[in-house]
Every structure is written in C-alpha cells, then in structure tokens.
Amino acid sequence: MSRAADRPGSTRVAVLVAFLAGFLALALAAGCATTRPARSPLDDAVAAASARCNCRIGVAARHLESGRRYEHLGDAEFEGASVVKIAILTEAIAAAREGRVDLADRWTLSDGEKADGSGLLLMLDAGLAPTWNDLLTLMIGPSDNTAANAWIRRLGRERINARMEALGFRHIRLLAEIPPFERREEEPSPWKDLRLSALSPRDVADWYERVGRGELLDAESSRRIFEYLDKDPSRLRAARRFPSAELWAGKTGSMSGVRNDSGILRTRKGRFVLVLFTDGSAAASTNAADHPSVLAIADVARSIVDSWSRDLPDLPEKPK
C-alpha cells in the first residue's frame, strides 16, 4: 500500500502549507521590526558620550512637573562610590527624627578615625570636635570620607541598608566602610577590588524624586535632606554646562574607573532629576575636571535638559 505523502495531491498540499507558513513567518518578523521602539535623539546622545569616554553609562532622568522620564541601563548595577552617602544621610535624618541621634552632640576626631580619599577632616588635627550635624554637612558637600565612616559606625551598615529596603530602594546598597588613611601605604592597596556600594540609576533617581516631592520619610525630613544636598554641590559634572542661575543640588562619586553624578537641576522650566553613572573608563587625565567620563556626564545632562525644555512652558517662578 502506498503512503498518503506519496500521492500527487498530498504533495501539492504540503508544498502550499510550507509556503504559507514561511510567508506568515516573514510577515510576523516584519511586523516586529516595524513595532520596535524608534531610537531617540537622547539614545544617540548617550551613545556618543559613551564613545567619547569609552565607558559604560547608566542614565535615569525625571522632570518632576511634567512626569517625563528617560532611562538608559536604568536598572543596571553600578559602583555608586560616594553617591551611596545619600543612603547614610537618609538613615541619619530618620535616626534624628526618631530620637536615636542628637545632631547637636559632638564627635571627636582621632588619627585612627581618619579615612583615605576625599574630605577636609583628613587634613585637620586630632581632637577636633564637630557636631554630628557638621559631619553630615561635610559628608555630602565636600564628600568627606572620615565623616562618612563616623556615621556608618554610628548607625550600622545593616540598619542603613534596611532603611533603603523598607523605602523600596532595593538597588541602593552600602557594602563596606571606606579604607582608613593609616593603611594607605599597604600592598596590595585596600582600595584594590573594593566594592563600596551597588546602586542602580533608576533607584537613585526615584530617591531624588521623592526628596523633591517631599515624600521621603516625610515632608520635613525631605526638606532637611535637600538642604544638605544644596549646601556645596560640585558643578563640574552634570551641572557643568548650565549657568549658575540654574540651581543644582546633588551628590557626586568617584573611584578608579568610576565617575558619577546625581541631583536636581532647577530652572524656569521646572525641576530635572539627573542621575548619570559611568564605569570602565581607563582614561588618564591630569585634570580631574576634564576627565572624559566627566565630560560625557556633562554632555548627556545638557542633551536631556535642552531636549525636554524646548516644549515645556516657563513656570511662574523658578523652583528654589
């Protein structure tokens, strides 16, 4: 008995079915291609900046008045470097609100307490007794590492991370203390392979949005946190290409191969949350302010604000 597949009619049917199946597959592929999101000018700006610094760039931006958002690698993990000090600041203000810390109390500087890297306390004599409020000011503006370590030891890394978890920031994590100054000559360096933090641009942007809206902890705590961010922020990165009349409040971070910035820019067009993380750059620069990653951050920040501002109305008053 011959098989049905060997019959002439059956062969023609099989060929027709195969042709239709192939045609349908091509149509579906074309449809998927046409529905793929178009590449935006902001995507092009990020790609150009990434090529400029030969580094990975993570971006999360928000316009608080209109609700506009933009992200590139928004949920990716980056070394936050000193940007993680926003988590320490949050728990410190919560502790003050709850009566566990009196910011007017004093802490005594010793040589053993001095941390390596950035800050003013490293240069000052032991015996100085700043208040805990002073330590917050030093930790955020001048990014003082000694002040940061003092607060980490006072609060506890577990409690700081638990606060971030409770607030919904699962990708803002403090992983270590900053190496002490007295170990700076050790080999290998205590900075080698150090992971100080793990942050995502999206969670950091969400943190700034809640501060800006008065919704982090509570309205009064948000206001106090913003005041620390606004005291002495660096304008050499995200705010670099904006006039001084456009106000900036934020926190930078730097480690080997890492240059970050984060904050809120206030203009007549409203408030722009800008979080820009970079890593992987091997570029060496004699002037830290002109590092390729720093310039890349400035370029992307300007592209976002300029692009959105074109069709945003002026506010009656510029945010303060």
C-alpha positions as CSV (number, residue, x, y, z in Angstrom):
1,M,0.0,0.0,0.0
2,S,1.4,3.4,-0.9
3,R,1.8,6.2,1.8
4,A,-0.5,9.3,1.6
5,A,2.5,11.6,1.4
6,D,3.5,9.9,-1.9
7,R,0.2,10.8,-3.6
8,P,0.5,13.8,-6.0
9,G,-2.4,15.7,-4.4
10,S,-1.0,15.4,-1.0
11,T,2.4,16.7,-2.2
12,R,0.8,19.8,-3.6
13,V,-1.0,20.4,-0.3
14,A,2.2,20.0,1.7
15,V,4.1,22.5,-0.6
16,L,1.3,25.0,-0.2
17,V,1.2,24.7,3.6
18,A,5.0,25.1,3.7
19,F,4.8,28.3,1.5
20,L,2.1,29.8,3.7
21,A,4.0,29.1,6.9
22,G,7.1,30.7,5.5
23,F,5.2,33.8,4.3
24,L,3.5,34.1,7.7
25,A,6.9,33.9,9.5
26,L,8.3,36.7,7.3
27,A,5.2,38.9,7.9
28,L,5.5,38.4,11.6
29,A,9.2,39.3,11.5
30,A,8.4,42.4,9.5
31,G,5.7,43.4,11.9
32,C,8.0,43.0,14.9
33,A,10.6,45.2,13.1
34,T,8.1,48.0,12.5
35,T,6.8,48.0,16.0
36,R,10.2,48.1,17.7
37,P,10.6,51.4,19.6
38,A,12.4,54.0,17.5
39,R,15.8,55.2,18.6
40,S,15.5,58.7,20.2
41,P,17.9,61.6,20.0
42,L,18.6,61.1,23.7
43,D,19.7,57.5,22.9
44,D,22.1,59.0,20.2
45,A,23.5,61.5,22.8
46,V,24.2,58.7,25.3
47,A,25.8,56.6,22.6
48,A,28.1,59.5,21.5
49,A,29.0,60.2,25.1
50,S,29.8,56.5,25.8
51,A,32.1,56.5,22.7
52,R,33.7,59.7,24.0
53,C,34.8,58.2,27.3
54,N,35.0,54.6,26.1
55,C,32.9,53.7,29.2
56,R,29.5,52.3,30.2
57,I,26.9,54.9,31.0
58,G,23.8,54.5,33.1
59,V,21.2,57.3,33.0
60,A,17.9,57.9,34.8
61,A,16.2,61.3,34.3
62,R,12.9,62.8,35.5
63,H,11.1,66.1,35.0
64,L,9.1,66.5,38.2
65,E,6.4,68.9,36.9
66,S,5.5,67.0,33.7
67,G,6.4,63.5,34.7
68,R,8.7,62.9,31.7
69,R,11.2,60.1,32.2
70,Y,14.2,58.8,30.3
71,E,16.5,55.8,31.2
72,H,19.4,54.0,29.7
73,L,20.6,51.0,31.6
74,G,18.4,52.4,34.4
75,D,18.1,49.1,36.3
76,A,21.8,48.1,35.8
77,E,24.1,47.8,38.8
78,F,26.9,50.3,39.1
79,E,29.5,51.2,41.7
80,G,28.0,54.3,43.2
81,A,31.2,55.4,45.0
82,S,30.2,58.5,47.2
83,V,26.7,58.7,45.8
84,V,25.9,56.0,48.3
85,K,26.3,58.6,51.0
86,I,22.7,59.6,50.3
87,A,21.7,56.3,52.0
88,I,23.7,57.2,55.0
89,L,22.1,60.7,55.1
90,T,18.6,59.2,54.9
91,E,19.1,56.9,57.9
92,A,20.9,59.7,59.8
93,I,17.8,62.0,59.4
94,A,15.5,59.1,60.2
95,A,17.5,58.5,63.4
96,A,17.3,62.1,64.4
97,R,13.6,62.2,63.7
98,E,13.1,59.1,65.9
99,G,15.2,60.5,68.7
100,R,18.1,57.9,68.4
101,V,20.6,60.6,67.4
102,D,21.0,64.2,68.6
103,L,22.7,66.1,65.7
104,A,23.9,68.7,68.2
105,D,26.1,66.1,70.0
106,R,29.8,66.2,69.3
107,W,32.1,63.6,67.9
108,T,35.9,63.7,68.5
109,L,38.4,63.3,65.6
110,S,41.3,61.0,66.2
111,D,44.1,60.0,63.8
112,G,42.8,56.4,63.8
113,E,39.4,57.6,62.6
114,K,40.7,59.3,59.5
115,A,39.7,57.7,56.2
116,D,41.6,57.8,53.0
117,G,40.4,59.7,50.0
118,S,38.3,62.9,49.8
119,G,37.5,65.3,52.6
120,L,38.7,68.0,55.0
121,L,39.0,66.1,58.3
122,L,41.9,64.2,56.9
123,M,43.9,67.4,56.9
124,L,42.9,68.6,60.4
125,D,44.4,67.9,63.8
126,A,43.1,65.1,66.1
127,G,41.0,66.4,68.9
128,L,38.6,68.5,66.8
129,A,35.0,68.0,67.9
130,P,32.5,68.7,65.2
131,T,28.8,68.1,65.8
132,W,27.0,65.2,64.1
133,N,25.2,67.8,62.0
134,D,28.7,69.1,60.9
135,L,29.6,65.6,59.9
136,L,26.5,65.3,57.6
137,T,27.4,68.7,56.0
138,L,31.0,67.5,55.4
139,M,29.9,64.1,54.2
140,I,27.6,65.5,51.4
141,G,29.2,68.7,50.2
142,P,33.0,68.1,50.4
143,S,32.2,64.4,50.3
144,D,34.3,63.8,53.5
145,N,35.1,60.1,53.9
146,T,36.1,60.3,57.5
147,A,32.7,61.8,58.3
148,A,31.0,59.1,56.3
149,N,32.8,56.3,58.2
150,A,31.9,58.0,61.5
151,W,28.2,57.9,60.5
152,I,28.4,54.3,59.2
153,R,29.8,53.2,62.6
154,R,27.2,55.2,64.5
155,L,24.2,53.8,62.5
156,G,25.4,50.4,61.4
157,R,25.6,49.3,57.7
158,E,22.8,46.8,58.3
159,R,20.4,49.5,59.5
160,I,21.3,51.8,56.6
161,N,20.5,49.0,54.1
162,A,17.4,48.0,55.9
163,R,16.1,51.6,55.7
164,M,16.7,51.6,51.9
165,E,14.9,48.2,51.6
166,A,11.9,49.5,53.7
167,L,11.7,52.6,51.5
168,G,11.6,50.4,48.3
169,F,15.2,51.1,47.1
170,R,16.4,47.5,46.7
171,H,19.2,48.7,44.4
172,I,20.8,51.2,46.8
173,R,23.2,49.2,48.9
174,L,26.2,50.2,51.1
175,L,28.7,47.3,51.0
176,A,31.7,48.4,53.0
177,E,33.4,51.2,55.0
178,I,36.0,53.4,53.4
179,P,39.6,52.3,53.9
180,P,41.4,54.1,56.7
181,F,44.2,56.6,56.0
182,E,46.7,54.7,58.1
183,R,46.5,51.8,55.6
184,R,47.2,53.9,52.5
185,E,50.8,52.5,52.0
186,E,49.8,48.8,52.2
187,E,50.3,46.5,49.3
188,P,48.0,45.5,47.9
189,S,46.1,48.7,48.3
190,P,42.9,48.3,50.4
191,W,41.2,50.1,47.6
192,K,42.0,47.3,45.2
193,D,38.9,45.4,44.2
194,L,36.9,47.3,46.8
195,R,33.1,47.3,46.3
196,L,31.9,50.2,48.4
197,S,28.3,50.1,47.1
198,A,25.8,48.8,44.5
199,L,23.4,51.3,43.0
200,S,21.1,51.5,40.0
201,P,20.4,54.8,38.3
202,R,16.7,54.2,38.5
203,D,16.6,53.7,42.3
204,V,18.7,56.8,42.8
205,A,16.5,58.9,40.5
206,D,13.5,57.6,42.4
207,W,15.1,58.7,45.7
208,Y,15.7,62.2,44.4
209,E,12.2,62.4,43.0
210,R,10.8,61.5,46.5
211,V,13.0,64.1,48.1
212,G,12.0,66.7,45.6
213,R,8.3,66.0,46.1
214,G,8.6,66.0,49.9
215,E,7.8,62.3,50.1
216,L,11.0,60.7,51.5
217,L,10.3,59.8,55.2
218,D,8.1,62.9,55.5
219,A,7.9,66.4,54.2
220,E,10.1,67.9,56.9
221,S,12.8,65.2,56.6
222,S,12.8,65.6,52.8
223,R,13.3,69.4,53.2
224,R,16.3,68.8,55.6
225,I,17.8,66.2,53.3
226,F,17.5,68.6,50.3
227,E,19.3,71.3,52.3
228,Y,22.4,69.1,52.8
229,L,22.4,68.3,49.0
230,D,22.1,72.0,48.2
231,K,24.9,73.4,50.5
232,D,28.0,72.9,48.5
233,P,27.4,70.6,45.4
234,S,30.0,70.2,42.7
235,R,29.0,71.8,39.4
236,L,31.9,70.2,37.4
237,R,29.8,67.3,36.1
238,A,26.1,67.2,35.5
239,A,25.7,71.0,36.1
240,R,28.8,71.9,34.2
241,R,27.2,73.3,31.0
242,F,24.4,75.2,32.8
243,P,24.6,78.8,34.0
244,S,24.9,79.4,37.8
245,A,21.4,80.9,37.8
246,E,20.1,77.3,37.1
247,L,20.5,75.8,40.6
248,W,22.0,72.4,41.3
249,A,21.7,70.2,44.4
250,G,23.3,66.8,44.4
251,K,26.0,64.3,45.2
252,T,29.0,63.1,43.1
253,G,31.0,59.9,43.4
254,S,34.5,58.8,42.2
255,M,36.6,55.7,42.3
256,S,39.1,54.1,40.0
257,G,37.4,54.0,36.6
258,V,34.2,55.4,38.1
259,R,32.8,58.9,37.7
260,N,29.2,59.6,38.8
261,D,26.8,62.5,39.5
262,S,23.3,62.8,40.7
263,G,21.0,65.6,41.7
264,I,18.2,68.0,40.9
265,L,18.6,70.9,38.5
266,R,16.1,73.8,39.0
267,T,15.3,76.0,36.0
268,R,12.4,78.2,34.8
269,K,11.2,75.0,33.0
270,G,11.0,73.1,36.3
271,R,13.0,70.5,38.2
272,F,15.1,68.0,36.4
273,V,16.3,64.9,38.3
274,L,19.6,63.8,36.6
275,V,21.4,60.6,37.6
276,L,24.4,59.7,35.5
277,F,26.8,56.8,36.3
278,T,29.9,55.7,34.4
279,D,32.4,52.9,34.7
280,G,35.0,51.1,32.8
281,S,37.0,54.1,31.5
282,A,40.7,53.6,31.5
283,A,41.4,57.2,30.5
284,A,44.0,59.1,32.5
285,S,43.7,62.8,32.9
286,T,46.0,65.3,34.6
287,N,42.9,67.4,35.3
288,A,40.2,65.5,37.1
289,A,37.6,68.1,35.9
290,D,38.3,67.3,32.3
291,H,38.3,63.5,32.6
292,P,36.5,62.1,29.5
293,S,33.8,60.5,31.7
294,V,33.2,63.8,33.5
295,L,32.7,65.5,30.1
296,A,30.4,62.7,29.0
297,I,28.2,63.2,32.0
298,A,28.0,66.9,31.2
299,D,27.1,66.3,27.6
300,V,24.3,63.8,28.4
301,A,22.8,66.1,31.1
302,R,22.7,69.0,28.8
303,S,21.1,67.0,26.0
304,I,18.3,65.8,28.3
305,V,17.5,69.3,29.7
306,D,17.7,71.0,26.3
307,S,15.6,68.4,24.6
308,W,12.8,68.5,27.1
309,S,12.9,72.3,27.7
310,R,12.1,73.1,24.1
311,D,8.3,72.4,24.6
312,L,8.0,72.9,28.3
313,P,6.3,76.1,29.5
314,D,8.0,78.6,31.8
315,L,6.9,78.3,35.4
316,P,5.6,81.4,37.1
317,E,8.6,81.2,39.4
318,K,11.8,79.2,39.2
319,P,12.0,76.5,41.9
320,K,14.2,77.4,44.8
